[in-house]
Amino acid sequence: MAFGLTAVIWIAISKNLQGLLNQVVKLPDGTTFYLRTFLIGLLLAVGAGGFGEEFHLKTSDPFMEYVWRVASGLQNVVLFMLWLLLGYLALVTVLMAVLRSRHEQ
């Protein structure tokens, strides 16, 4: 489920992020680098958040017990993804501020 969440975030963000980076960086290799860095960071964050989660459930447990266990397992994944997204947002904001002022001069 964590990697499915990653795929949804990647599909939602990648095209707009590529357009933004194309305008700011103005180097195709730079855009590719920053997009791949984001994807690798996202995959590593999901892997780190989901690593070590074990689900010991019995067949007699009610369905909501399964739901709560999966939700508690995804808590770390979402937390790691949140920190990655905030860090990457800060990186892109600094990149835009520095490169945009340089291109305007």
ROFI-297410 format. One record per residue (C-alpha): x, y, z. Coordinates in steps of 0.02 Angstrom, whole numbers, padded with zeros to 5 digits, always signed. Last residue first. Layout:
XYZ
...
//
This chain:
+00982+02003-00725
+00816+01909-00732
+00901+01739-00752
+01001+01762-00591
+00848+01816-00493
+00755+01662-00555
+00901+01549-00515
+00917+01598-00332
+00734+01611-00286
+00683+01459-00387
+00821+01350-00314
+00779+01409-00139
+00597+01362-00167
+00646+01197-00247
+00752+01149-00096
+00618+01203+00029
+00488+01101-00063
+00607+00954-00064
+00627+00965+00124
+00439+00979+00151
+00406+00833+00033
+00537+00725+00118
+00471+00766+00291
+00293+00723+00238
+00350+00563+00153
+00435+00505+00314
+00277+00542+00414
+00166+00456+00286
+00272+00299+00294
+00278+00303+00484
+00088+00311+00497
+00065+00177+00363
+00093+00039+00489
-00036+00115+00608
-00160+00122+00464
-00124-00059+00418
-00154-00114+00597
-00313-00010+00611
-00385-00084+00451
-00346-00262+00504
-00431-00233+00672
-00578-00160+00577
-00603-00329+00492
-00632-00422+00654
-00498-00540+00720
-00537-00727+00705
-00409-00753+00567
-00275-00694+00686
-00163-00548+00652
+00023-00525+00675
+00064-00383+00557
+00246-00337+00549
+00321-00169+00506
+00510-00177+00499
+00534-00063+00351
+00380+00036+00302
+00448+00208+00343
+00620+00173+00273
+00551+00102+00111
+00430+00246+00090
+00566+00373+00121
+00683+00281+00002
+00552+00280-00135
+00517+00465-00112
+00701+00508-00109
+00730+00409-00268
+00584+00496-00353
+00639+00669-00297
+00818+00638-00351
+00754+00575-00518
+00656+00735-00544
+00802+00845-00489
+00924+00757-00606
+00805+00757-00754
+00775+00943-00734
+00961+00975-00722
+00993+00870-00878
+00863+00970-00974
+00941+01135-00920
+00830+01287-00902
+00836+01271-00712
+00685+01380-00674
+00567+01353-00820
+00609+01169-00846
+00602+01142-00658
+00425+01209-00649
+00368+01104-00797
+00448+00947-00723
+00366+00981-00555
+00197+00998-00639
+00219+00832-00730
+00290+00740-00578
+00168+00793-00443
+00007+00693-00461
+00086+00540-00541
+00224+00536-00410
+00100+00556-00267
-00009+00415-00333
+00142+00303-00361
+00204+00335-00184
+00033+00290-00113
+00044+00127-00210
+00217+00100-00137
+00145+00118+00037
+00000+00000+00000
//
